[in-house]
């Protein structure tokens, strides 16, 4: 038995990387490559959100049961804490979207810590961009529906009080900020946090598994045990970060809708 350091490359260790975020078809030869694990998770999350809130809305009582109270608390968290606080009197029109968005994001983010999945759906950049674009259509569509295309574009691109000689500079910057930067940063913020968090978990768990089973090296064995402990701590942290990212994405979507339908910018 030794306690010296041995190059891990010589032991057949393959470190986690971007290849761990790539998935082929769940049934090769039957389904195309895009019918993969992230898609299945997204469909499961969609079904869960629809089913759970359908069941939660049935047989409501004036004096709520414990189950009804729990769901009302979750509903009011989004209704009062996000939609009404940000959108004020116009929150009702957008509440169904914000409610579904938050819980869909939450479930998919928590899939990264659930043993049957162990992969957060939005660590796949395509899904993050898809939801950012969907939110983009919501807040742009809300502004166009309220003011018409011409007035909405004017309010979005020409801030009040800006001198005319600055407009050639301000208009491109406002266009970039409103129509390009918002959806891109919305997607990248969600994707980067989940991708990085899941990669860190993989490093601790996969590396810890290799070190624990390394033969005749007590130092590696102890280091592997410590790696497993840190991996579990990071997984608990990822539960919090998954909820936080779902909250931030929903809040920013509501904020963008609010700016689109505001009378003055």
Secondary structure as GFF3:
##gff-version 3
##sequence-region A 1 265
A	DSSP	three_ten_helix	8	11	.	.	.	ID=ss1
A	DSSP	three_ten_helix	18	21	.	.	.	ID=ss2
A	DSSP	alpha_helix	37	56	.	.	.	ID=ss3
A	DSSP	alpha_helix	66	78	.	.	.	ID=ss4
A	DSSP	pi_helix	79	84	.	.	.	ID=ss5
A	DSSP	alpha_helix	85	87	.	.	.	ID=ss6
A	DSSP	three_ten_helix	88	90	.	.	.	ID=ss7
A	DSSP	alpha_helix	91	110	.	.	.	ID=ss8
A	DSSP	three_ten_helix	111	113	.	.	.	ID=ss9
A	DSSP	three_ten_helix	121	123	.	.	.	ID=ss10
A	DSSP	alpha_helix	125	147	.	.	.	ID=ss11
A	DSSP	alpha_helix	149	157	.	.	.	ID=ss12
A	DSSP	three_ten_helix	164	166	.	.	.	ID=ss13
A	DSSP	alpha_helix	167	175	.	.	.	ID=ss14
A	DSSP	pi_helix	176	181	.	.	.	ID=ss15
A	DSSP	alpha_helix	182	212	.	.	.	ID=ss16
A	DSSP	alpha_helix	218	261	.	.	.	ID=ss17
###
